[in-house]
Amino acid sequence: MIDTNKNVAFYTLGCKLNFSETSTIARSFENEGFNRVEFTEKAEIYVINTCSVTENADKRFKTIVKQAQKLNENAFVIAIGCYAQLKPEELADVEGVDLVLGATEKFNITSYLNELLSQPAETRTAQIHSCEIDEADFYVGSYSIGDRTRAFLKVQDGCDYKCTYCTIPLARGISRSDTLENVLKNAKEISDQDIKEIVLTGVNIGDYGKGEFGNKKHEHTFLELVKALDEVEGIERLRISSIEPNLLKNETIDFVAQSNTFVPHFHIPLQSGSNKLLGLMRRRYRRELYVDRVEQIKETMPNACIGVDVIVGFPGETDELFLETYNFLNDLDISYLHVFTYSERDNTIAAEMEDVVPLKVRKKRSKMLRGLSAKKRRAYYESQLGNTLTVLFEGENKEGYIHGFTQNYVKVKMPWNPEFVNTLHEVTLTEIDEDGLVRFDLVESNSNVAV
């Protein structure tokens, strides 16, 4: 049996969904008596939650394993997450890895660890427990608390879309959702921890409502979920993470615009501004719909922040098609970009496509779009100067400053003051600092101090 008088540490790669699941898995260890420590500290067990969206995330895994071994060469290293589901043998071959768990097995991690430790040390080898992905047809809820000022609340998992570049359906299975009752219960548990903000997360959260076993009939809609969460007491802010443009309906936008708790911030994947490439990617919309979604948001919430995912270097992306995307984004009233350099993923249609874009060209285009993102963010921040907004301050001292975000995702800074951690304050935005963050005046009954 596991000696629970041990330290366990966690490292999370990838998305908000991974963070929510890591936190839930960490609590399962803590419930059995383990002491959770930072990944930079010595532990007997290290758990790495992997991502496989990009090649870079794959490569980082080996570096993180080496980091754990330097801290404790005798520690047990466990790999979970999307990469562990897609390529378990590859992870098991990495020196120092003892246990690899797939999409469903990761939620029973302590049981598998018990089984491994029951074997004689001298005969022990890396073990793999990974289901066929079509067996990942049931839902396990999760949420993060204690890691950050805000909590990530998982409401949906898996994806039924068949985008030609994406391995997520292979790593996480079919689209399925938590029950509305359980989501509300988890939201209340989060609010009881004095956490001020909840971010809704999942693989394809706009598809929320499909049953636990992936049955196609929606038990509830995403709009019903949003309306129900808006009624949960004790939550100051609710934020929608990434939502597909074809699933972001006018009714949801209109509700957020008048909501007490949902903030005016949307992150909407685009991937390409070229209809030809959107077709090759098998995206379920065209650029005209994307323009319509942005215009609808800005019409109802003029100060809303809109983030965009975009992929550069997809097969067939000529110079002309890239410029079509660049100019499309340049003309669009958006706030920032998340730029992904296309990388071939095994078992995807795109990996077999012709007209491959040279890596050097991909990197050049990525750099151009990152420059555009900086320009867009600066312009958006400038548009918010003079506005009075509410900031939720973070809990980390970064080089003598405390940072925070307004409800519409403007990042602000002030000299470190621990009394501001996890508190909400009304401020008037005044100027953009040399590092691109925003300074402000506190709007307090007895204060008119610039910080």
C-alpha positions as CSV (number, residue, x, y, z in Angstrom):
1,M,0.0,0.0,0.0
2,I,1.0,3.6,-0.5
3,D,2.7,5.3,2.4
4,T,0.6,8.4,2.6
5,N,3.1,10.2,4.8
6,K,4.6,11.4,1.5
7,N,4.8,14.6,-0.6
8,V,3.2,14.7,-4.0
9,A,3.7,17.4,-6.6
10,F,1.9,18.2,-9.8
11,Y,2.8,19.9,-13.1
12,T,0.2,20.9,-15.6
13,L,0.7,21.5,-19.3
14,G,-1.9,22.9,-21.6
15,C,-5.4,24.2,-21.2
16,K,-7.7,25.4,-18.4
17,L,-9.4,22.0,-18.5
18,N,-6.2,20.3,-17.6
19,F,-5.8,22.7,-14.6
20,S,-9.2,21.8,-13.4
21,E,-8.6,18.1,-13.6
22,T,-5.1,18.3,-12.0
23,S,-6.7,20.2,-9.0
24,T,-9.4,17.5,-8.6
25,I,-6.8,14.7,-8.8
26,A,-4.6,16.5,-6.3
27,R,-7.5,16.7,-3.9
28,S,-7.9,12.9,-4.2
29,F,-4.3,12.5,-2.9
30,E,-4.9,15.0,-0.1
31,N,-8.0,13.1,0.9
32,E,-5.8,10.1,1.4
33,G,-3.3,11.9,3.6
34,F,-0.7,13.1,1.1
35,N,1.0,16.4,1.5
36,R,0.9,18.5,-1.6
37,V,4.0,20.5,-2.4
38,E,5.2,22.7,-5.2
39,F,6.8,21.0,-8.2
40,T,10.0,22.8,-7.4
41,E,10.2,20.9,-4.0
42,K,11.4,17.4,-3.2
43,A,8.5,14.9,-3.4
44,E,8.2,11.1,-3.4
45,I,5.6,11.3,-6.2
46,Y,5.5,13.6,-9.2
47,V,2.4,13.8,-11.4
48,I,2.7,15.4,-14.9
49,N,-0.6,16.3,-16.7
50,T,0.3,16.3,-20.3
51,C,-0.9,18.1,-23.4
52,S,-0.6,17.1,-27.0
53,V,-2.0,20.1,-28.9
54,T,1.4,21.2,-30.2
55,E,4.8,19.6,-30.7
56,N,6.3,21.9,-28.2
57,A,4.0,20.5,-25.4
58,D,5.3,17.0,-26.3
59,K,8.9,18.1,-26.1
60,R,8.5,19.8,-22.7
61,F,7.5,16.6,-21.1
62,K,11.0,15.1,-21.1
63,T,12.4,18.3,-19.6
64,I,9.8,18.2,-16.8
65,V,10.6,14.6,-16.0
66,K,14.3,15.5,-15.7
67,Q,13.4,18.3,-13.4
68,A,11.6,15.9,-11.1
69,Q,14.5,13.5,-11.1
70,K,16.9,16.2,-10.2
71,L,14.8,16.9,-7.1
72,N,14.5,13.3,-6.2
73,E,16.1,10.5,-8.3
74,N,14.1,7.9,-6.4
75,A,10.7,9.5,-6.9
76,F,7.8,7.9,-8.7
77,V,6.9,9.9,-11.9
78,I,3.3,9.5,-13.3
79,A,2.1,10.8,-16.7
80,I,-1.5,11.5,-17.3
81,G,-3.5,13.6,-19.8
82,C,-3.9,13.9,-23.5
83,Y,-0.3,12.9,-24.5
84,A,-0.6,9.9,-22.2
85,Q,-3.7,8.7,-23.9
86,L,-2.4,9.3,-27.5
87,K,1.1,7.9,-27.1
88,P,1.4,5.9,-23.8
89,E,4.3,3.7,-25.0
90,E,6.3,6.8,-26.0
91,L,5.9,8.3,-22.5
92,A,6.6,5.0,-20.8
93,D,9.9,4.8,-22.7
94,V,11.1,8.1,-21.2
95,E,13.7,7.4,-18.5
96,G,12.3,8.0,-15.1
97,V,8.6,7.5,-15.9
98,D,7.0,4.8,-13.8
99,L,3.3,5.0,-14.6
100,V,1.2,6.2,-17.6
101,L,-2.5,6.6,-17.3
102,G,-5.0,7.3,-20.0
103,A,-8.2,9.3,-20.3
104,T,-10.4,7.4,-17.8
105,E,-7.7,5.8,-15.7
106,K,-6.2,9.1,-14.5
107,F,-9.2,9.6,-12.1
108,N,-8.2,6.3,-10.3
109,I,-4.6,7.3,-10.0
110,T,-4.1,6.2,-6.4
111,S,-5.4,2.7,-7.1
112,Y,-2.9,2.2,-9.9
113,L,-0.1,3.6,-7.8
114,N,-1.0,1.2,-5.0
115,E,-0.8,-1.7,-7.5
116,L,2.6,-0.5,-8.8
117,L,4.1,-0.1,-5.4
118,S,2.9,-3.6,-4.3
119,Q,5.5,-5.1,-6.7
120,P,9.1,-5.7,-5.6
121,A,11.2,-2.6,-6.5
122,E,13.8,-4.7,-8.3
123,T,11.3,-6.1,-10.8
124,R,9.3,-3.0,-11.3
125,T,9.0,-1.5,-14.8
126,A,7.0,1.4,-16.3
127,Q,3.3,0.4,-16.4
128,I,0.7,1.6,-18.9
129,H,-3.0,1.7,-18.2
130,S,-4.8,3.2,-21.2
131,C,-8.3,2.5,-22.4
132,E,-9.5,2.5,-26.0
133,I,-10.8,6.1,-26.5
134,D,-14.3,4.9,-27.4
135,E,-14.5,3.6,-23.8
136,A,-14.1,7.2,-22.5
137,D,-17.9,7.7,-22.7
138,F,-18.7,8.7,-19.1
139,Y,-18.2,12.0,-17.4
140,V,-16.0,12.9,-14.5
141,G,-16.5,16.4,-13.0
142,S,-13.7,18.6,-11.8
143,Y,-12.7,22.1,-10.7
144,S,-9.6,23.9,-9.5
145,I,-9.4,25.6,-6.2
146,G,-6.4,26.8,-4.2
147,D,-4.1,27.2,-7.2
148,R,-5.2,30.6,-8.4
149,T,-7.4,33.6,-7.6
150,R,-10.0,32.2,-10.0
151,A,-11.3,28.7,-10.3
152,F,-11.7,26.6,-13.5
153,L,-15.0,24.7,-13.5
154,K,-15.2,21.9,-16.0
155,V,-18.7,21.5,-17.4
156,Q,-18.1,19.4,-20.6
157,D,-15.5,17.0,-22.0
158,G,-14.6,15.5,-25.3
159,C,-15.6,16.6,-28.8
160,D,-17.7,15.4,-31.7
161,Y,-16.1,17.7,-34.2
162,K,-13.6,16.3,-36.8
163,C,-11.3,19.2,-37.5
164,T,-8.5,17.8,-39.7
165,Y,-5.6,19.1,-37.6
166,C,-6.9,18.1,-34.1
167,T,-6.1,15.1,-31.9
168,I,-8.4,16.1,-29.0
169,P,-11.3,13.7,-30.0
170,L,-8.7,10.9,-30.0
171,A,-7.4,12.0,-26.6
172,R,-10.6,12.8,-24.9
173,G,-13.4,10.9,-26.7
174,I,-16.9,11.9,-27.5
175,S,-18.7,15.1,-26.4
176,R,-20.4,14.6,-23.0
177,S,-21.4,16.9,-20.2
178,D,-21.8,17.2,-16.5
179,T,-25.4,17.4,-15.1
180,L,-26.7,20.9,-14.5
181,E,-27.3,19.9,-10.9
182,N,-23.7,18.8,-10.4
183,V,-22.3,21.9,-12.1
184,L,-24.3,24.1,-9.7
185,K,-23.2,22.0,-6.7
186,N,-19.5,22.5,-7.7
187,A,-20.0,26.2,-8.3
188,K,-21.4,26.6,-4.8
189,E,-18.5,24.6,-3.3
190,I,-16.1,27.0,-5.1
191,S,-18.0,30.1,-3.9
192,D,-17.9,28.8,-0.4
193,Q,-14.0,28.8,-0.6
194,D,-14.2,32.6,-1.0
195,I,-13.1,32.4,-4.7
196,K,-14.3,35.4,-6.5
197,E,-14.2,34.3,-10.1
198,I,-15.2,31.1,-11.9
199,V,-14.1,30.3,-15.5
200,L,-16.2,27.8,-17.3
201,T,-14.1,25.2,-19.2
202,G,-14.3,22.1,-21.3
203,V,-13.2,20.9,-24.7
204,N,-16.2,22.3,-26.6
205,I,-18.3,24.1,-23.9
206,G,-20.9,25.5,-26.4
207,D,-21.9,21.9,-27.0
208,Y,-22.9,21.6,-23.3
209,G,-25.9,19.4,-22.6
210,K,-25.1,16.1,-24.2
211,G,-25.6,13.3,-21.7
212,E,-23.0,11.7,-19.5
213,F,-22.6,8.8,-21.9
214,G,-22.4,11.0,-24.9
215,N,-26.0,10.5,-26.0
216,K,-26.8,13.1,-28.7
217,K,-29.9,14.4,-27.0
218,H,-29.1,17.6,-25.1
219,E,-30.6,17.5,-21.6
220,H,-29.9,21.3,-21.2
221,T,-28.6,24.0,-23.5
222,F,-25.5,26.1,-22.9
223,L,-27.8,29.1,-22.4
224,E,-29.7,27.2,-19.7
225,L,-26.4,26.5,-18.0
226,V,-25.4,30.2,-18.1
227,K,-28.7,31.3,-16.7
228,A,-28.6,28.8,-13.9
229,L,-25.0,29.7,-12.9
230,D,-26.0,33.4,-12.8
231,E,-28.3,32.6,-9.9
232,V,-25.6,30.9,-7.7
233,E,-25.0,33.0,-4.6
234,G,-21.6,34.2,-3.6
235,I,-20.0,34.2,-7.1
236,E,-18.7,37.7,-8.0
237,R,-17.7,36.8,-11.6
238,L,-18.3,34.2,-14.2
239,R,-16.2,34.0,-17.3
240,I,-16.8,31.9,-20.4
241,S,-13.5,30.4,-21.7
242,S,-13.3,29.4,-25.3
243,I,-16.5,28.9,-27.3
244,E,-16.9,28.0,-31.0
245,P,-18.4,30.8,-33.1
246,N,-21.2,28.6,-34.5
247,L,-22.2,27.7,-30.9
248,L,-22.2,31.2,-29.5
249,K,-25.8,32.3,-30.0
250,N,-27.3,35.7,-29.9
251,E,-29.4,34.7,-26.9
252,T,-26.2,33.9,-24.9
253,I,-24.6,37.2,-26.0
254,D,-27.7,39.2,-25.0
255,F,-27.9,37.4,-21.6
256,V,-24.2,38.1,-20.8
257,A,-24.7,41.7,-21.7
258,Q,-27.3,42.1,-18.9
259,S,-26.0,39.5,-16.5
260,N,-25.0,40.4,-12.9
261,T,-22.0,38.0,-12.9
262,F,-21.0,37.0,-16.4
263,V,-18.2,39.4,-17.6
264,P,-17.9,40.9,-21.1
265,H,-15.0,38.8,-22.2
266,F,-15.2,36.1,-25.0
267,H,-12.5,33.9,-26.4
268,I,-13.6,32.6,-29.8
269,P,-11.5,30.3,-32.0
270,L,-11.1,31.5,-35.6
271,Q,-8.1,29.4,-36.8
272,S,-8.1,31.0,-40.2
273,G,-9.5,34.1,-41.9
274,S,-9.6,32.2,-45.3
275,N,-12.7,30.4,-46.2
276,K,-10.7,28.0,-48.3
277,L,-8.5,27.0,-45.3
278,L,-11.5,26.8,-43.0
279,G,-12.9,24.3,-45.4
280,L,-9.7,22.3,-45.4
281,M,-9.7,22.4,-41.6
282,R,-13.4,21.2,-41.6
283,R,-14.4,24.1,-39.4
284,R,-18.2,24.4,-39.0
285,Y,-18.4,28.1,-40.0
286,R,-17.0,30.6,-42.5
287,R,-15.5,34.0,-41.8
288,E,-18.7,35.8,-42.4
289,L,-20.3,34.2,-39.4
290,Y,-17.2,35.1,-37.3
291,V,-17.6,38.8,-38.3
292,D,-21.3,38.6,-37.3
293,R,-20.4,37.2,-33.9
294,V,-17.9,40.0,-33.2
295,E,-20.3,42.6,-34.4
296,Q,-23.1,41.2,-32.2
297,I,-20.9,41.3,-29.1
298,K,-19.7,44.8,-29.8
299,E,-23.2,46.0,-30.5
300,T,-24.4,44.8,-27.1
301,M,-21.2,45.3,-25.1
302,P,-19.0,48.0,-26.7
303,N,-16.2,47.5,-24.2
304,A,-16.1,43.7,-24.4
305,C,-12.8,42.0,-24.8
306,I,-12.6,39.4,-27.6
307,G,-9.7,37.0,-27.9
308,V,-9.0,34.9,-31.0
309,D,-7.3,31.6,-31.6
310,V,-5.5,31.4,-35.0
311,I,-3.3,28.7,-36.6
312,V,-0.5,29.7,-39.0
313,G,1.2,27.4,-41.5
314,F,-1.6,25.0,-42.2
315,P,-1.1,22.9,-45.3
316,G,-2.1,24.9,-48.4
317,E,-1.6,28.3,-46.7
318,T,0.0,30.3,-49.5
319,D,1.3,33.8,-49.0
320,E,-1.9,35.1,-50.4
321,L,-4.1,33.1,-48.0
322,F,-1.9,34.1,-45.0
323,L,-2.3,37.7,-45.9
324,E,-6.0,37.2,-46.2
325,T,-6.0,36.0,-42.6
326,Y,-3.7,38.8,-41.5
327,N,-5.8,41.5,-43.1
328,F,-9.1,40.0,-41.9
329,L,-7.8,40.1,-38.3
330,N,-6.3,43.5,-38.7
331,D,-9.7,44.9,-39.8
332,L,-11.7,43.0,-37.1
333,D,-12.6,44.7,-33.8
334,I,-10.8,42.2,-31.5
335,S,-8.6,42.6,-28.5
336,Y,-5.8,39.9,-28.7
337,L,-4.7,36.7,-30.5
338,H,-3.5,33.3,-29.3
339,V,-1.2,32.3,-32.2
340,F,-0.5,28.6,-32.8
341,T,2.2,27.5,-35.3
342,Y,0.8,24.5,-37.1
343,S,2.5,21.2,-36.2
344,E,1.8,17.8,-37.8
345,R,0.0,15.5,-35.4
346,D,-0.1,11.7,-36.0
347,N,-3.4,10.2,-37.1
348,T,-4.9,13.4,-38.4
349,I,-6.0,14.1,-41.9
350,A,-4.0,17.3,-42.1
351,A,-0.7,15.5,-41.5
352,E,-1.2,13.7,-44.8
353,M,-2.1,16.8,-46.8
354,E,0.0,18.2,-49.6
355,D,1.4,21.7,-50.0
356,V,3.2,21.6,-46.7
357,V,4.4,25.0,-45.5
358,P,8.1,25.1,-44.6
359,L,8.8,25.5,-40.9
360,K,10.8,28.6,-41.5
361,V,7.8,30.2,-43.2
362,R,5.5,29.1,-40.4
363,K,7.7,30.8,-37.8
364,K,7.9,34.0,-39.8
365,R,4.1,34.2,-40.1
366,S,3.6,33.4,-36.5
367,K,5.9,36.2,-35.6
368,M,3.9,38.6,-37.8
369,L,0.6,37.6,-36.1
370,R,2.1,37.9,-32.6
371,G,3.1,41.4,-33.6
372,L,-0.4,42.1,-34.7
373,S,-1.7,40.7,-31.4
374,A,0.5,43.2,-29.5
375,K,-0.8,46.0,-31.6
376,K,-4.4,44.9,-31.0
377,R,-4.0,44.6,-27.3
378,R,-2.4,48.0,-27.0
379,A,-5.2,49.6,-29.0
380,Y,-7.8,47.8,-26.9
381,Y,-6.1,49.0,-23.7
382,E,-6.0,52.5,-25.0
383,S,-9.7,52.4,-25.7
384,Q,-10.4,51.6,-22.1
385,L,-8.4,54.5,-20.5
386,G,-10.6,56.8,-18.6
387,N,-13.2,54.0,-17.9
388,T,-14.1,53.1,-14.4
389,L,-13.9,49.3,-14.0
390,T,-13.6,46.6,-11.3
391,V,-10.4,44.8,-10.8
392,L,-9.9,41.4,-9.2
393,F,-6.3,41.3,-7.8
394,E,-4.1,38.2,-8.1
395,G,-2.1,36.5,-5.3
396,E,1.4,36.6,-6.6
397,N,4.1,39.2,-5.9
398,K,5.8,39.7,-9.3
399,E,8.9,41.8,-8.9
400,G,7.3,44.1,-6.4
401,Y,4.0,44.5,-8.1
402,I,0.5,43.0,-7.7
403,H,-1.5,42.4,-10.9
404,G,-5.1,42.1,-11.6
405,F,-7.8,41.9,-14.3
406,T,-10.8,44.1,-15.0
407,Q,-14.0,42.4,-15.8
408,N,-13.2,42.9,-19.5
409,Y,-9.8,41.5,-19.1
410,V,-7.5,44.5,-19.0
411,K,-4.4,43.6,-17.1
412,V,-3.4,46.2,-14.5
413,K,-0.6,46.6,-12.0
414,M,0.2,48.4,-8.7
415,P,3.0,48.2,-6.1
416,W,2.7,45.0,-4.1
417,N,0.2,45.1,-1.3
418,P,-0.9,41.8,0.2
419,E,-4.1,43.3,1.5
420,F,-5.4,43.5,-2.1
421,V,-4.9,39.8,-2.8
422,N,-8.2,38.2,-4.0
423,T,-10.2,41.4,-3.5
424,L,-12.2,43.5,-5.9
425,H,-11.7,47.2,-6.2
426,E,-13.2,49.9,-8.4
427,V,-10.6,51.8,-10.4
428,T,-10.3,54.3,-13.2
429,L,-7.7,53.4,-15.8
430,T,-5.2,56.2,-16.4
431,E,-2.2,55.2,-18.5
432,I,-0.3,52.3,-20.1
433,D,3.0,51.5,-18.4
434,E,6.2,50.7,-20.4
435,D,5.6,47.0,-19.9
436,G,2.2,47.3,-21.6
437,L,0.2,46.9,-18.4
438,V,-2.3,49.6,-17.2
439,R,-2.0,52.0,-14.2
440,F,-5.1,53.3,-12.5
441,D,-6.6,55.5,-9.8
442,L,-8.3,53.7,-7.0
443,V,-12.0,54.8,-6.7
444,E,-12.5,54.4,-2.9
445,S,-14.7,56.5,-0.6
446,N,-11.6,57.8,1.2
447,S,-9.0,57.5,-1.5
448,N,-8.0,59.3,-4.6
449,V,-4.5,57.8,-4.9
450,A,-2.8,57.0,-8.2
451,V,-1.0,53.7,-8.3
